[in-house]
Amino acid sequence: MKRQNVSRARHLRVMQTEAEARLWSRLRNRTLGGFKFRRQTPVGPYIADFLCADRMLIVEADGGQHAGNAADMRRTRFLEGRGYRVIRFWNSDVLSNTDGVLEMILIELEK
C-alpha cells in the first residue's frame, strides 16, 4: 500500500491543478513565514495536497467535486485523529484570491 501511495503522489505532483501549482509556487522553499511544506505527501492511506509537518497542518485545494463529499469527511476525521489540522480552500478561491488564502494559511501556522 505504501509503495502505491508514493507512486500516486508522484503522479499527482506531475498532474497538479492550476490552483495547486499557484499555491505550491508560494509555499515552496519556506517562502510563507519560513514554514517548510511538502506537496502531494502520503499520510496513512491518503495523500495530502500540502503538508507542514512541523505544525501538523494539511492544506487542501479542492474542486467542486468535493462539495459535501462523504469520503472527504472520513478522510478529514482520519487525519485529525492523527493530530493533523486540515484546512480546505476551493480552487476558485486560490485562483481569485491567492493572497487572502495565503494569509489564512499563515494564521493557521502561527496558532
Residue, then its C-alpha position, 0 to 999 in steps of 0.5 A: m500500500k505504501r509503495q502505491n501511495v508514493s507512486r500516486a503522489r508522484h503522479l499527482r505532483v506531475m498532474q497538479t491543478e492550476a490552483e495547486a501549482r499557484l499555491w505550491s509556487r508560494l509555499r515552496n522553499r519556506t517562502l510563507g513565514g519560513f514554514k517548510f511544506r511538502r506537496q502531494t505527501p502520503v499520510g496513512p492511506y491518503i495523500a495530502d495536497f500540502l503538508c507542514a509537518d512541523r505544525m501538523l497542518i494539511v492544506e487542501a485545494d479542492g474542486g467542486q467535486h468535493a462539495g459535501n463529499a462523504a469520503d472527504m469527511r472520513r478522510t478529514r476525521f482520519l487525519e485529525g485523529r492523527g493530530y493533523r489540522v486540515i484546512r480546505f480552500w476551493n480552487s476558485d478561491v486560490l485562483s481569485n484570491t491567492d493572497g487572502v488564502l495565503e494569509m489564512i494559511l499563515i494564521e493557521l501556522e502561527k496558532 
